[in-house]
């Protein structure tokens, strides 16, 4: 994973694009996801970053949706592709797995499932 990140940060744009596409299989971290979201502003690497984000779980809909208002028409096409990869279940499930969700959540019900 570290080698891929170094290639992404390097000067060879072709190698960077290839490394971006390989990143989802390398077990990306939250920092890697932030890097990919930042690369959506790069005209050369934006499509590779979008493709990788579509295959990486664990980022929130809001992480990308906030860019919509300021995006050009062409950029919105890329953003739409990424946002469509999220069905909305990630937002629903995240709230249900958070013990702070009231009045009821799956995290609090887990001990009772063993009864």
C-alpha positions, 0 to 999 in steps of 0.5 A: 500500500505504501508503494502505491501511495508513493506512486500516486504522489510521484511525477509520472501521471500514468503510473499514478493513475495505475496506482490509484486503480490498484489501491482498492485491493490494497486495503486503503486507509481513511487517509487514502480515501481523503487523498482520492477525494482530493484527487477529484480536483486533478483533471488528469487523475480524477477519473481514476480516483472516481473509479477507485472510490466506487470500489472502496467501502467505508467513506461517507456519502457526505464526504463527496456530496459536499462538492456538488454545489461548487462543481462544474457540469463536467465534474458533476458527471464524475461526482454522480458516478461516485455517489451512485455507488452509495445506495444510501444504506451506508448512511442508514447502517452507520446510524444503526451501528452507532450506540449514540443513536436514540431511541433504538439502534442495532448496537444496543440490541446486539446483547439481546440477540443472544437470548 
